[in-house]
Each structure stands twice: as C-alpha cells, then as structure tokens.
Amino acid sequence: MAPSAVETITVPVTTQPLEVKPSYRGVYKEIAPLKYDKESELKGKEGYEAAKYPHYLPTWNPEQRYPALEPFEHVEHGLDADPSYPNLLPDGVSVNHLTPTIGTEVKGIQLSSLSNAGKDELARFVAERKVVAFRDQDFADLPIEKALEFGGYFGRHHIHPTSGTPEGFPEIHLVHRGAGDKTSDAYFANRTSSVAWHSDVSYEQQPPGTTFLYILDKPETGGDTLFVDAVEAYNRLSPLFQERLHGLKATHSGIEQVNAAVARGSINRRDPVVNEHPIIRTHPVTGEKAIYVNPQFTRDIVGLKKEESDALLKFLYDHLAYGADFQARIKWAERTVVVWDNRVTQHSALVDWKNGQRRHLARITPQAERPFETPYKK
C-alpha cells in the first residue's frame, strides 16, 4: 500500500508590503466578497439567522506571508484501490449516477470513518466519476484539525494566496457570502453571468487532484455548482484535432488573481507564479486524457502567436462551456461533501439567488503531481 501523504508545514516569513504585479495578458473574473458584517454573522440580523459554523468565518491576515512552494513527491493513492470498491461502496450504499460520464450522488457511507483502503477507493472512484456528492456527512461537525487530517491523506495541503480562511487554519479555503450581502449587484451591473469555468489554482506547478468542498450554510435554493467532464470533452474532438493538441503547452498565471485581491484591499500570502502545463494531460490512475486549459488562469499557448493562441483557446473554452451533454449540476443540501478531481474537471459556482441568504462552504485542496501527458493514440 502507498504510505499516507506526509504533512508539510509551511513556515511564515517576514511580512512584505503588498504590491500589484504587472498583468500577464489575462482578465481574471472576480466575484467573491472580501468583507462581511461580522456582528451580523455571529449574532444574526433581521430576517437572517447567525452563521451555523462561526469558527469557519473567513479571516484575512495581512501578516501571513509564505515562501514559494517547493516541489514534492505526490503519492497517488488511487493506484492502490480495489476497483470493486468494497470499502467505499459496500452493500446498502445508494449510488445514483447523475449523467453517464460525470456526477454521482452517494448515500449511506460516512467519509470520516473510511479506512485507508476506503480512502484509496475514494480517490479512484472520484477520478472515474469526476465529481461525487456524498450526502448526510459529519464533515462540517468535525474539529477542523480532523478534517485536515483526512484531506492530508490525498496530498500536501495547498494554502491559497488570497482567500479567506478560518482563524488559525490557512489550509482551509473558504467560500463565503454573508447574510444580506448585496455585492453581486455591483458585479451584475457590468456582467451578464457569474459563470467562471476553472480548475482550481491551475497556475501552481503541482495543481490539486482529489478535492473536497463541504457545505456550512446555504440559501434555500440557488448557489449550485456546475462541473464539466474534461475527459469527455477531449473524447468528443476529432482524432486529427486531438493529435494536433498533443505536445502543446499553455501558460497558467496566478498574477491576475493576486492583482484582483490587492486592488480591492485584500492580502497576498505568496508571490504569484506562472507555470506551463500540457494542454492535454493524462490522469495517473485511469490513464484518461483531459483538456487542461481554463479561462480564469490559462493565458496563452507556448510557441503560437497571440491571434493563433487566442483562437485555439477560445474554441477549447467554448467547447467545455457549451458541452451541456457532458456536464453535471450539483445541488447543495445540508451535510453534503462534494469531492471532485481537479485534474479531469472544471467547475463554476453560480451566484443566482437574490434574497441575501448566506452561502458558506469550506474547501480542502490537496495538491497532486505535476501535470504530464502521454503520447496520442487513436
């Protein structure tokens, strides 16, 4: 059996003045709030209850500064999994596939109680189904340390450069829109849609693999998350086009995300990076090939002129965005944990509710291997 991923502790370095970096040929779509009314979240306000999990409310500490991420050897536990899933999906567990290729809903298994063999099977099952919603979970009620211990089995924890985090736990990425928040009004004054397809922090040298997002508070309806199957998107392309994409690399930039945060008065925990990744990457467990470019972080194709790169990237972005027949929509419910594989999917949150109800989630984001590709085969 592969050993559990070794916990890596990042030591903060001396605080540096915040600086807006030069833009790297890209526009980053930013809609997440960077502030909230703390008293209303803790005590509630007229028409809204207090936050159910106040210890998960976001903080932005300007003194948190971390050095550049160092390469590490990722242990891919899905390689050790029993493909019949006896520990993850024993008799009595309900499994409902949302679409033929992407999306599954599971009831009757408690993730926090999985053995290491069960965790191995989880990594493989999610790689195959791309995104899985596990209902009736106790994840949000665990001590944060225990949730991180569980997630750390799947890789080194990623610390996000700009997002809000629970006090004392920078490894947790928070998605939070407080009760009564109306900041989306200003966004929609100039935008027609909140959809922003992406694979999380794809600009890192070793982006995430198996990723966890669990609900803390939710609006009565709305706030769903869309997922697209980047493997099926690749499979839909003609063999000639598939072959042409092999060997190409694209740059992925974190500069615009940091610039957007700093320009709005927020923090930057780590200097942004730009990395090159294959446009077609291979999953280490399934061997499936997936399109690995996204409009939030991908900037250009190495070796192509701007007009050539823009045209090809636009086709790929549109292909993924319009592919409703290889997408799944996850509807959030209380006590839900959604697990997806960032290597073979993209996703977008939806800001579509207008009643000011709170939406609050926590993400654990284990990093995986550096993206690689394998030769084209018909």
MOWO-V837826 format. One record per residue. N is the residue number from 1. RES is the residue in one letter. BURIAL is # if it has 16 or more other C-alpha atoms within 10 Angstrom, else .. Layout:
{{N RES BURIAL} {N RES BURIAL}}
This chain:
{{1 M .} {2 A .} {3 P .} {4 S .} {5 A #} {6 V .} {7 E .} {8 T .} {9 I .} {10 T .} {11 V .} {12 P .} {13 V .} {14 T .} {15 T .} {16 Q .} {17 P .} {18 L #} {19 E .} {20 V .} {21 K .} {22 P .} {23 S .} {24 Y .} {25 R .} {26 G #} {27 V #} {28 Y #} {29 K #} {30 E .} {31 I .} {32 A .} {33 P #} {34 L #} {35 K #} {36 Y #} {37 D .} {38 K .} {39 E .} {40 S #} {41 E #} {42 L #} {43 K .} {44 G .} {45 K .} {46 E .} {47 G .} {48 Y #} {49 E .} {50 A #} {51 A #} {52 K .} {53 Y .} {54 P .} {55 H .} {56 Y #} {57 L #} {58 P #} {59 T #} {60 W #} {61 N #} {62 P .} {63 E .} {64 Q #} {65 R #} {66 Y #} {67 P .} {68 A .} {69 L .} {70 E .} {71 P .} {72 F .} {73 E .} {74 H #} {75 V #} {76 E #} {77 H #} {78 G #} {79 L #} {80 D #} {81 A #} {82 D #} {83 P .} {84 S .} {85 Y #} {86 P .} {87 N #} {88 L #} {89 L #} {90 P .} {91 D .} {92 G .} {93 V .} {94 S .} {95 V .} {96 N .} {97 H .} {98 L #} {99 T .} {100 P .} {101 T #} {102 I #} {103 G #} {104 T #} {105 E #} {106 V #} {107 K #} {108 G #} {109 I #} {110 Q .} {111 L #} {112 S .} {113 S .} {114 L #} {115 S .} {116 N #} {117 A #} {118 G #} {119 K #} {120 D #} {121 E #} {122 L #} {123 A #} {124 R #} {125 F #} {126 V #} {127 A #} {128 E #} {129 R #} {130 K #} {131 V #} {132 V #} {133 A #} {134 F #} {135 R #} {136 D #} {137 Q #} {138 D #} {139 F #} {140 A #} {141 D .} {142 L .} {143 P .} {144 I #} {145 E .} {146 K .} {147 A #} {148 L #} {149 E .} {150 F #} {151 G #} {152 G #} {153 Y #} {154 F #} {155 G #} {156 R #} {157 H #} {158 H #} {159 I #} {160 H #} {161 P #} {162 T #} {163 S #} {164 G #} {165 T #} {166 P #} {167 E .} {168 G .} {169 F .} {170 P #} {171 E #} {172 I #} {173 H #} {174 L #} {175 V #} {176 H #} {177 R #} {178 G #} {179 A #} {180 G #} {181 D #} {182 K .} {183 T #} {184 S #} {185 D .} {186 A .} {187 Y #} {188 F .} {189 A .} {190 N .} {191 R .} {192 T .} {193 S .} {194 S #} {195 V #} {196 A #} {197 W #} {198 H #} {199 S #} {200 D #} {201 V #} {202 S #} {203 Y #} {204 E #} {205 Q #} {206 Q #} {207 P #} {208 P #} {209 G #} {210 T #} {211 T #} {212 F #} {213 L #} {214 Y #} {215 I #} {216 L #} {217 D #} {218 K #} {219 P #} {220 E .} {221 T .} {222 G #} {223 G #} {224 D #} {225 T #} {226 L #} {227 F #} {228 V #} {229 D #} {230 A #} {231 V #} {232 E #} {233 A #} {234 Y #} {235 N .} {236 R .} {237 L .} {238 S .} {239 P .} {240 L .} {241 F .} {242 Q #} {243 E .} {244 R .} {245 L #} {246 H #} {247 G .} {248 L #} {249 K #} {250 A #} {251 T #} {252 H #} {253 S #} {254 G #} {255 I #} {256 E #} {257 Q #} {258 V #} {259 N #} {260 A #} {261 A #} {262 V #} {263 A .} {264 R .} {265 G .} {266 S #} {267 I #} {268 N #} {269 R #} {270 R #} {271 D #} {272 P #} {273 V .} {274 V #} {275 N #} {276 E #} {277 H #} {278 P #} {279 I #} {280 I #} {281 R #} {282 T #} {283 H #} {284 P #} {285 V #} {286 T .} {287 G .} {288 E #} {289 K #} {290 A #} {291 I #} {292 Y #} {293 V #} {294 N #} {295 P #} {296 Q #} {297 F #} {298 T #} {299 R #} {300 D #} {301 I #} {302 V .} {303 G .} {304 L .} {305 K .} {306 K .} {307 E .} {308 E .} {309 S #} {310 D .} {311 A .} {312 L .} {313 L #} {314 K .} {315 F .} {316 L #} {317 Y #} {318 D .} {319 H #} {320 L #} {321 A #} {322 Y .} {323 G .} {324 A .} {325 D .} {326 F #} {327 Q #} {328 A #} {329 R #} {330 I #} {331 K .} {332 W #} {333 A #} {334 E .} {335 R #} {336 T #} {337 V #} {338 V #} {339 V #} {340 W #} {341 D #} {342 N #} {343 R #} {344 V #} {345 T #} {346 Q #} {347 H #} {348 S #} {349 A #} {350 L .} {351 V #} {352 D .} {353 W #} {354 K .} {355 N .} {356 G #} {357 Q #} {358 R #} {359 R #} {360 H #} {361 L #} {362 A #} {363 R #} {364 I #} {365 T #} {366 P #} {367 Q #} {368 A #} {369 E #} {370 R #} {371 P #} {372 F .} {373 E #} {374 T .} {375 P .} {376 Y .} {377 K .} {378 K .}}
